[in-house]
């Protein structure tokens, strides 16, 4: 076994056993990173620029890996320059690797994680993700109706330039108010208690984080979603008021889709994420799993569906007018219930 292979074996053994790297391992790892493989990250960084090329767009897998590397490095208290010094890689390489804008050699992820003091579980999970084919399909499991904790969702919500969503059965999670989030998660089987409180805070925090991206945000939601949901009238009123206020923001385009329109090929919601430096990506949410699609044909299909939806949807002003009318109806219903508290919750207002 060569010295480089011995160093790699020692790194994996130390990490899996929960022990910090010894000084005896540190030198071989650095040497391996610098000279043990042809065309290493360091070698690639030092290659002279021969011609200006079109920048390669990063994939969701690269972005997710990069975000996790950054999170683990920061948790360890290391700066990017610290990792550069320890690994012998240029600081620009560290930056581009963590941004998902650089490809890497086999083993680079494990070496990085070892020096960043990743846990054994993190090492196993991220090395497995590293080995997964980057073929335009990623599948992630999550609690029912709650993809918010997925690292890739965080990457997309905070690192995209525009987000377009369509949902025929629920208000998009980016627009939900706290009582609505709580009721929606309860409907999906989340029991009351600390776990539910954490989930609610997580969703609300992700909304605040996504507001920092340039936008625009475009939301298509069905008329039936606002008319037929079983929430308490007070929750409905507060949620519709929030939609009306949000619809006035310049970067937030909310469009109501008439209840007679339906896409036979789609029964659950999806979101399209765009960024100049990353491949377009579609997040197709199922009840307990999320599918992330990047292949050109898949993205083109969903773009085509969005074009059909846009042709049928109300304009922004028409949507605002509808929301104001519906808000007035809810206010009348609330006033009526205050005067006659015996009215059943199942009573519903007639359509306007």
C-alpha positions as CSV (number, residue, x, y, z in Angstrom):
1,X,0.0,0.0,0.0
2,X,1.4,3.4,-0.9
3,X,1.9,6.2,1.6
4,X,-1.0,8.2,0.1
5,X,-3.4,5.2,0.4
6,X,-2.2,4.6,4.0
7,X,-2.9,8.2,4.9
8,X,-6.4,8.0,3.4
9,X,-7.1,4.8,5.3
10,X,-5.9,6.5,8.5
11,X,-8.1,9.5,8.0
12,X,-11.2,7.3,7.5
13,X,-10.4,5.2,10.5
14,X,-9.8,8.2,12.8
15,X,-13.0,9.9,11.7
16,X,-15.2,6.8,11.9
17,X,-13.8,6.2,15.4
18,X,-14.6,9.8,16.5
19,X,-10.9,10.6,17.1
20,X,-9.3,13.9,16.0
21,X,-6.6,13.6,13.3
22,X,-3.1,13.1,14.6
23,X,-0.1,15.1,13.5
24,X,1.3,11.9,11.9
25,X,-1.7,11.8,9.6
26,X,-1.8,15.5,8.8
27,X,1.4,15.7,6.8
28,X,0.7,12.7,4.5
29,X,-2.9,14.0,3.9
30,X,-1.5,17.4,2.8
31,X,1.1,15.8,0.7
32,X,-1.5,13.5,-0.9
33,X,-3.7,16.5,-1.6
34,X,-0.8,18.3,-3.3
35,X,1.0,15.6,-5.1
36,X,-0.6,12.2,-4.6
37,X,-3.1,12.5,-7.5
38,X,-2.8,13.9,-11.0
39,X,-4.9,16.9,-11.7
40,X,-5.8,17.7,-8.1
41,X,-7.7,20.7,-7.1
42,X,-4.5,22.6,-6.5
43,X,-3.1,21.5,-9.9
44,X,-6.3,22.6,-11.7
45,X,-6.2,26.0,-9.9
46,X,-2.6,26.6,-11.1
47,X,-3.3,25.8,-14.7
48,X,-2.8,28.9,-17.0
49,X,-5.9,30.3,-18.6
50,X,-5.6,29.4,-22.3
51,X,-8.9,30.8,-23.5
52,X,-12.0,32.4,-22.1
53,X,-14.6,29.7,-21.8
54,X,-18.3,29.8,-21.1
55,X,-18.6,29.1,-17.3
56,X,-20.0,25.7,-16.5
57,X,-23.2,25.8,-14.6
58,X,-23.3,24.0,-11.3
59,X,-25.6,21.2,-10.4
60,X,-27.9,20.8,-7.4
61,X,-25.6,18.0,-6.0
62,X,-22.6,20.3,-6.2
63,X,-24.4,23.1,-4.5
64,X,-25.7,20.9,-1.7
65,X,-22.3,19.4,-1.1
66,X,-20.7,22.8,-1.1
67,X,-23.2,24.2,1.3
68,X,-22.7,21.3,3.7
69,X,-18.9,21.7,3.5
70,X,-19.2,25.4,4.4
71,X,-21.6,24.6,7.3
72,X,-19.3,22.0,8.8
73,X,-16.2,24.2,8.4
74,X,-17.9,27.2,10.1
75,X,-19.1,24.9,12.9
76,X,-15.5,23.9,13.5
77,X,-14.6,27.6,13.8
78,X,-12.3,27.6,10.7
79,X,-12.1,30.3,8.1
80,X,-11.7,29.4,4.4
81,X,-8.1,30.5,4.7
82,X,-7.6,28.0,7.5
83,X,-8.8,25.2,5.3
84,X,-6.6,26.5,2.5
85,X,-3.6,26.3,4.7
86,X,-4.4,22.9,6.1
87,X,-5.2,21.3,2.8
88,X,-2.6,23.1,0.7
89,X,-5.4,24.3,-1.7
90,X,-5.7,27.9,-3.0
91,X,-8.3,29.9,-1.1
92,X,-10.2,30.5,-4.4
93,X,-10.5,26.7,-4.7
94,X,-12.1,26.5,-1.3
95,X,-14.5,29.3,-2.1
96,X,-15.6,27.8,-5.4
97,X,-15.9,24.3,-4.0
98,X,-18.2,25.6,-1.2
99,X,-20.2,27.6,-3.8
100,X,-20.8,24.5,-5.9
101,X,-18.9,26.1,-8.8
102,X,-16.0,23.7,-9.0
103,X,-15.7,20.0,-9.8
104,X,-13.4,17.9,-7.7
105,X,-11.5,14.6,-7.7
106,X,-12.6,11.5,-6.0
107,X,-11.6,11.6,-2.3
108,X,-11.4,15.4,-2.1
109,X,-14.7,15.6,-0.2
110,X,-13.6,13.0,2.4
111,X,-10.3,14.8,2.9
112,X,-12.0,18.1,3.3
113,X,-14.5,16.7,5.8
114,X,-11.8,15.0,7.8
115,X,-9.9,18.3,8.3
116,X,-13.2,20.2,9.0
117,X,-14.0,17.8,11.9
118,X,-17.1,16.3,10.4
119,X,-18.9,13.7,12.5
120,X,-18.8,10.0,11.3
121,X,-22.5,10.3,10.2
122,X,-21.8,13.5,8.2
123,X,-18.8,11.8,6.6
124,X,-20.8,8.8,5.6
125,X,-23.8,10.8,4.3
126,X,-21.8,13.3,2.3
127,X,-19.4,10.8,0.8
128,X,-22.4,8.8,-0.2
129,X,-23.9,11.9,-1.8
130,X,-20.6,12.6,-3.5
131,X,-20.6,9.1,-5.1
132,X,-24.2,9.4,-6.2
133,X,-24.5,9.9,-10.0
134,X,-25.0,13.5,-11.0
135,X,-27.6,12.6,-13.5
136,X,-30.2,15.3,-13.1
137,X,-32.3,13.5,-10.6
138,X,-32.2,13.8,-6.8
139,X,-34.7,12.3,-4.4
140,X,-34.9,13.2,-0.7
141,X,-37.3,11.9,2.0
142,X,-38.8,14.2,4.6
143,X,-41.6,14.3,7.2
144,X,-45.0,14.4,5.7
145,X,-45.6,17.8,4.1
146,X,-42.4,19.3,5.5
147,X,-39.4,19.5,3.2
148,X,-38.1,22.6,4.9
149,X,-35.3,20.9,6.8
150,X,-33.6,19.5,3.6
151,X,-30.2,21.1,3.0
152,X,-31.0,21.3,-0.7
153,X,-34.2,23.3,0.0
154,X,-32.2,25.7,2.1
155,X,-29.7,26.1,-0.8
156,X,-32.5,26.8,-3.3
157,X,-34.5,29.1,-1.1
158,X,-31.5,31.3,-0.3
159,X,-29.3,30.9,-3.4
160,X,-31.7,31.4,-6.3
161,X,-32.4,34.6,-8.3
162,X,-36.0,33.8,-8.9
163,X,-38.6,31.3,-7.7
164,X,-41.9,30.4,-9.4
165,X,-44.3,28.1,-7.6
166,X,-47.7,26.5,-8.4
167,X,-49.9,24.7,-5.9
168,X,-53.5,23.6,-6.5
169,X,-54.1,22.3,-3.0
170,X,-52.4,24.5,-0.5
171,X,-50.9,28.0,-0.1
172,X,-47.2,27.9,-1.0
173,X,-45.1,27.5,2.1
174,X,-43.3,30.8,1.4
175,X,-46.6,32.7,1.9
176,X,-48.0,30.9,5.0
177,X,-48.5,32.7,8.2
178,X,-47.8,31.1,11.6
179,X,-51.3,29.9,12.5
180,X,-51.7,28.5,9.0
181,X,-48.4,26.7,9.2
182,X,-49.4,25.2,12.4
183,X,-52.8,24.0,11.1
184,X,-51.2,22.7,7.9
185,X,-48.6,20.6,9.7
186,X,-51.2,19.3,12.1
187,X,-53.3,18.2,9.1
188,X,-50.3,16.3,7.9
189,X,-50.0,14.3,11.1
190,X,-47.5,16.4,13.1
191,X,-48.5,16.1,16.7
192,X,-48.7,19.1,19.0
193,X,-45.7,19.8,21.2
194,X,-42.1,20.9,21.0
195,X,-41.4,19.2,17.6
196,X,-44.3,21.0,16.0
197,X,-43.1,24.3,17.5
198,X,-39.6,23.7,16.0
199,X,-41.1,22.9,12.6
200,X,-43.2,26.1,12.6
201,X,-40.2,28.2,13.5
202,X,-38.1,26.5,10.8
203,X,-40.7,27.3,8.1
204,X,-41.0,30.9,9.2
205,X,-37.2,31.4,9.4
206,X,-36.8,30.0,5.8
207,X,-39.4,32.6,4.6
208,X,-37.3,35.4,6.1
209,X,-34.1,34.0,4.6
210,X,-35.6,33.7,1.1
211,X,-36.6,37.3,1.2
212,X,-33.0,38.2,0.8
213,X,-32.7,36.8,-2.7
214,X,-33.1,39.2,-5.6
215,X,-36.4,37.7,-6.8
216,X,-38.9,38.0,-8.4
217,X,-41.1,35.5,-6.6
218,X,-44.1,34.4,-8.6
219,X,-46.8,32.4,-6.9
220,X,-49.8,30.7,-8.6
221,X,-52.4,29.5,-6.2
222,X,-55.8,28.0,-6.8
223,X,-59.1,29.8,-6.0
224,X,-60.4,26.7,-4.4
225,X,-57.4,26.7,-1.9
226,X,-58.7,29.9,-0.4
227,X,-62.4,29.0,-0.6
228,X,-62.6,25.5,0.7
229,X,-59.8,25.2,3.3
230,X,-61.1,24.1,6.7
231,X,-59.2,26.7,8.8
232,X,-60.9,28.8,11.4
233,X,-62.4,32.0,9.9
234,X,-60.0,34.1,11.9
235,X,-57.0,32.2,10.5
236,X,-58.4,32.5,7.0
237,X,-58.9,36.2,7.5
238,X,-55.3,36.7,8.7
239,X,-53.9,34.6,5.9
240,X,-55.8,36.4,3.1
241,X,-54.8,39.7,4.6
242,X,-51.2,38.6,4.5
243,X,-51.5,37.6,0.9
244,X,-53.1,41.0,0.0
245,X,-50.3,42.9,1.7
246,X,-47.6,40.7,0.2
247,X,-49.1,41.1,-3.3
248,X,-48.3,44.8,-3.1
249,X,-44.5,44.2,-2.8
250,X,-42.7,44.8,-6.1
251,X,-40.9,41.5,-6.2
252,X,-43.9,39.3,-5.1
253,X,-46.2,38.4,-8.0
254,X,-49.3,36.5,-6.7
255,X,-51.7,35.2,-9.3
256,X,-55.0,33.4,-8.6
257,X,-55.8,30.4,-10.8
258,X,-59.6,30.0,-11.4
259,X,-61.1,26.9,-9.9
260,X,-62.3,25.6,-13.3
261,X,-58.7,25.2,-14.5
262,X,-56.7,22.1,-13.7
263,X,-53.7,20.3,-15.1
264,X,-54.5,16.7,-15.5
265,X,-50.8,15.7,-15.5
266,X,-50.1,17.4,-12.2
267,X,-51.7,16.7,-8.8
268,X,-49.1,18.2,-6.5
269,X,-47.3,21.5,-6.4
270,X,-43.9,22.3,-7.8
271,X,-41.4,25.2,-7.9
272,X,-39.0,26.4,-10.5
273,X,-35.7,27.8,-9.3
274,X,-33.4,29.9,-11.6
275,X,-29.9,31.3,-11.2
276,X,-27.4,32.6,-13.8
277,X,-24.6,30.4,-12.4
278,X,-26.6,27.2,-11.7
279,X,-28.7,24.9,-13.8
280,X,-32.5,25.5,-13.7
281,X,-34.1,23.2,-11.2
282,X,-37.6,22.0,-10.5
283,X,-38.7,20.9,-7.0
284,X,-41.6,18.5,-7.2
285,X,-43.0,17.9,-3.7
286,X,-44.7,14.6,-2.9
287,X,-46.2,14.0,0.6
288,X,-43.1,12.3,2.1
289,X,-40.5,12.8,-0.6
290,X,-39.1,15.6,-2.8
291,X,-37.9,15.1,-6.4
292,X,-35.4,17.6,-7.7
293,X,-35.1,17.7,-11.6
294,X,-32.4,19.4,-13.7
295,X,-32.5,17.6,-17.0
296,X,-33.4,19.9,-19.9
297,X,-36.5,17.8,-21.0
298,X,-37.8,17.8,-17.4
299,X,-37.3,21.5,-16.8
300,X,-38.9,22.3,-20.3
301,X,-42.0,20.2,-19.4
302,X,-42.6,22.2,-16.2
303,X,-41.8,25.5,-17.9
304,X,-44.5,24.6,-20.5
305,X,-47.0,23.9,-17.6
306,X,-46.2,27.3,-16.1
307,X,-46.9,28.9,-19.5
308,X,-50.4,27.2,-19.6
309,X,-51.0,28.3,-16.0
310,X,-50.0,31.9,-16.7
311,X,-52.4,32.2,-19.6
312,X,-55.4,31.1,-17.3
313,X,-54.4,33.0,-14.2
314,X,-55.7,36.3,-13.1
315,X,-53.5,39.3,-13.4
316,X,-51.8,40.8,-10.3
317,X,-54.4,43.5,-10.0
318,X,-57.3,41.1,-10.7
319,X,-55.9,38.9,-7.9
320,X,-55.7,41.8,-5.5
321,X,-59.3,42.8,-6.3
322,X,-60.4,39.2,-5.6
323,X,-58.5,39.1,-2.4
324,X,-60.1,42.3,-1.2
325,X,-63.6,41.0,-2.0
326,X,-62.8,37.7,-0.2
327,X,-61.4,39.6,2.8
328,X,-64.6,41.6,3.1
329,X,-66.6,38.4,3.0
330,X,-64.5,36.9,5.8
331,X,-64.9,40.0,7.9
332,X,-68.7,39.7,7.5
333,X,-68.5,36.1,8.5
334,X,-66.4,36.9,11.6
335,X,-68.8,39.6,12.6
336,X,-71.7,37.3,12.2
337,X,-70.1,34.6,14.3
338,X,-69.3,37.1,17.1
339,X,-73.0,38.0,17.2
340,X,-74.2,34.4,16.9
341,X,-71.6,32.1,18.4
342,X,-73.7,29.0,17.9
343,X,-73.1,28.8,14.2
344,X,-71.4,25.7,13.0
345,X,-67.8,25.9,11.7
346,X,-68.9,23.8,8.7
347,X,-71.0,26.7,7.4
348,X,-69.4,28.3,4.4
349,X,-70.0,31.5,2.5
350,X,-71.4,31.3,-1.0
351,X,-69.0,32.1,-3.8
352,X,-68.8,35.7,-4.9
